[in-house]
Amino acid sequence: MTSSPIRRLTLSGLLLALAIVLPFLTGSIPQLGQTLLPMHLPVLLCGFLVGWKEGGIVGGVAPLFRSFLIGMPPLFPTASAMAFELAAYGIAAGLLTRLFPRKWPYFFLSLILTMILGRLVWGAVSFVFYTWMGNAFPFSAFIAGAVLNALPGILMQWVLIPPILALWYRRGEREART
């Protein structure tokens, strides 16, 4: 993890900006964004690389900022539920990075556990929001939204995040030796 407060703030700000900008790659097609999960990648990286506090903050504010700035995703219930989910991602990623050794299999294990926790948080919050709105949020909607529709984005995260973490920590170890 990054130790200097200025480096932590800079990297957190960069990853927040990336979380706001990356969804532009999916255009204005919400279904594509729900499939590729472009906001998730920078939030997960923030938790893993910077820490749980910063990851939680970046995750909690990214969907809300994006909603306020451009109206996508819609503030309620989508961006609001995503704020809880992504905050959980950032917090869990940061805490699991402290808990497990910084080695390849543990990067993958931390990522899977983080993703499960975040998706459970999203499901619980979505259930509460939709129920409050007088709509149903059946288990089939949770499975479709949390897993089936998001499978390409989940796979992309599995492919990209562990190597990025391995490179980041290898670089950090080299810097510490010099």
C-alpha positions as CSV (number, residue, x, y, z in Angstrom):
1,M,0.0,0.0,0.0
2,T,1.0,3.6,-0.5
3,S,2.3,5.2,2.7
4,S,2.7,8.9,2.0
5,P,-0.5,10.9,2.7
6,I,0.0,12.9,-0.5
7,R,0.5,9.8,-2.6
8,R,-2.6,8.2,-1.0
9,L,-4.7,11.2,-1.7
10,T,-3.4,11.6,-5.3
11,L,-3.9,7.9,-6.1
12,S,-7.4,8.0,-4.6
13,G,-8.3,11.1,-6.6
14,L,-7.0,9.5,-9.8
15,L,-9.0,6.3,-9.2
16,L,-12.1,8.3,-8.3
17,A,-11.7,10.2,-11.6
18,L,-11.2,7.0,-13.4
19,A,-14.4,5.5,-11.8
20,I,-16.3,8.5,-13.1
21,V,-14.8,8.5,-16.6
22,L,-14.5,4.7,-17.4
23,P,-18.3,4.3,-17.8
24,F,-18.0,6.6,-20.9
25,L,-16.4,3.7,-22.6
26,T,-19.7,1.8,-22.4
27,G,-21.5,4.8,-23.9
28,S,-24.9,5.6,-22.8
29,I,-26.0,2.0,-22.8
30,P,-26.9,1.1,-19.2
31,Q,-27.0,-2.7,-20.1
32,L,-23.4,-2.6,-21.3
33,G,-22.4,-0.8,-18.1
34,Q,-24.2,-3.4,-16.0
35,T,-22.4,-6.1,-17.9
36,L,-18.8,-4.7,-17.9
37,L,-18.9,-2.9,-14.5
38,P,-16.5,-0.1,-15.4
39,M,-16.8,1.7,-12.1
40,H,-15.9,-1.4,-10.1
41,L,-12.3,-1.7,-11.4
42,P,-10.9,1.6,-10.0
43,V,-12.8,1.2,-6.7
44,L,-11.4,-2.3,-6.2
45,L,-7.9,-1.1,-7.0
46,C,-8.3,1.9,-4.6
47,G,-9.1,-0.5,-1.8
48,F,-6.3,-2.9,-2.7
49,L,-3.7,-0.3,-3.4
50,V,-4.4,2.6,-1.1
51,G,-6.4,1.3,1.8
52,W,-9.8,0.5,3.2
53,K,-10.7,4.0,4.2
54,E,-9.9,5.5,0.9
55,G,-11.4,2.6,-1.0
56,G,-14.6,3.0,1.0
57,I,-14.8,6.7,0.3
58,V,-14.1,6.4,-3.4
59,G,-16.6,3.6,-3.7
60,G,-19.3,5.4,-1.8
61,V,-19.0,8.7,-3.7
62,A,-18.1,7.6,-7.3
63,P,-21.7,6.5,-8.4
64,L,-23.2,9.5,-6.6
65,F,-20.8,12.0,-8.2
66,R,-21.4,10.5,-11.6
67,S,-25.2,10.6,-11.0
68,F,-25.0,14.3,-10.0
69,L,-22.7,15.2,-12.8
70,I,-24.3,13.5,-15.8
71,G,-27.4,11.8,-14.5
72,M,-26.1,8.3,-15.0
73,P,-26.7,6.0,-13.2
74,P,-30.0,7.3,-11.9
75,L,-29.6,8.5,-8.4
76,F,-32.3,6.4,-6.9
77,P,-32.3,3.4,-6.6
78,T,-29.4,2.6,-8.9
79,A,-26.6,5.0,-7.9
80,S,-27.6,4.8,-4.2
81,A,-27.4,1.0,-4.1
82,M,-24.2,1.1,-6.1
83,A,-22.7,3.5,-3.5
84,F,-23.2,1.0,-0.8
85,E,-21.9,-1.9,-3.0
86,L,-18.8,0.0,-4.1
87,A,-18.1,1.3,-0.6
88,A,-18.2,-2.3,0.6
89,Y,-15.8,-3.3,-2.2
90,G,-13.3,-0.6,-1.3
91,I,-13.5,-1.4,2.4
92,A,-13.3,-5.2,2.0
93,A,-10.4,-4.9,-0.5
94,G,-8.4,-2.8,1.8
95,L,-9.0,-4.9,4.9
96,L,-8.3,-8.2,3.1
97,T,-5.1,-6.8,1.7
98,R,-4.0,-6.2,5.3
99,L,-5.2,-9.7,6.4
100,F,-3.7,-11.9,3.7
101,P,-0.1,-12.1,2.4
102,R,0.7,-10.1,-0.7
103,K,1.0,-13.0,-3.0
104,W,-0.7,-14.1,-6.2
105,P,-3.2,-16.7,-4.8
106,Y,-4.2,-14.3,-2.0
107,F,-4.9,-11.5,-4.5
108,F,-7.4,-13.7,-6.2
109,L,-8.9,-15.0,-2.9
110,S,-9.2,-11.4,-1.6
111,L,-10.9,-10.3,-4.9
112,I,-13.4,-13.1,-4.8
113,L,-14.3,-12.5,-1.2
114,T,-14.6,-8.8,-1.8
115,M,-16.8,-9.3,-4.8
116,I,-19.1,-11.7,-2.9
117,L,-19.5,-9.3,0.0
118,G,-20.1,-6.3,-2.3
119,R,-22.7,-8.1,-4.3
120,L,-24.5,-9.3,-1.1
121,V,-24.5,-5.6,0.1
122,W,-25.9,-4.5,-3.3
123,G,-28.6,-7.2,-3.1
124,A,-29.6,-6.3,0.5
125,V,-29.7,-2.6,-0.2
126,S,-31.6,-3.1,-3.5
127,F,-34.1,-5.3,-1.7
128,V,-34.7,-2.5,0.9
129,F,-34.9,0.3,-1.7
130,Y,-37.3,-1.6,-4.1
131,T,-39.5,-2.8,-1.2
132,W,-39.6,0.8,0.1
133,M,-40.7,1.9,-3.4
134,G,-43.4,-0.7,-3.4
135,N,-41.7,-2.9,-6.0
136,A,-40.6,-6.5,-5.8
137,F,-36.9,-7.5,-5.8
138,P,-37.1,-11.3,-6.1
139,F,-34.1,-13.5,-5.6
140,S,-34.0,-14.1,-9.4
141,A,-33.4,-10.3,-9.9
142,F,-30.5,-10.5,-7.4
143,I,-29.0,-13.5,-9.2
144,A,-29.5,-11.9,-12.6
145,G,-28.0,-8.5,-11.5
146,A,-25.3,-9.8,-9.2
147,V,-24.0,-12.7,-11.3
148,L,-25.5,-13.5,-14.7
149,N,-25.6,-10.1,-16.3
150,A,-22.3,-9.1,-14.7
151,L,-20.3,-12.2,-15.7
152,P,-18.2,-10.4,-18.4
153,G,-17.2,-7.7,-15.9
154,I,-16.5,-10.2,-13.2
155,L,-14.3,-12.2,-15.5
156,M,-12.5,-9.0,-16.6
157,Q,-11.8,-8.1,-13.0
158,W,-10.4,-11.6,-12.3
159,V,-8.1,-11.2,-15.3
160,L,-6.9,-7.7,-14.7
161,I,-6.8,-7.1,-10.9
162,P,-4.5,-9.9,-9.6
163,P,-1.7,-9.0,-12.2
164,I,-2.0,-5.3,-11.4
165,L,-1.6,-6.1,-7.7
166,A,1.3,-8.4,-8.3
167,L,3.1,-5.7,-10.3
168,W,2.3,-2.9,-7.8
169,Y,3.6,-4.8,-4.8
170,R,6.7,-6.1,-6.7
171,R,7.5,-2.5,-7.6
172,G,7.0,-1.4,-4.0
173,E,9.3,-4.2,-2.8
174,R,12.0,-3.0,-5.2
175,E,11.6,0.6,-4.1
176,A,11.9,-0.4,-0.4
177,R,15.2,-2.2,-1.2
178,T,16.7,0.9,-2.9
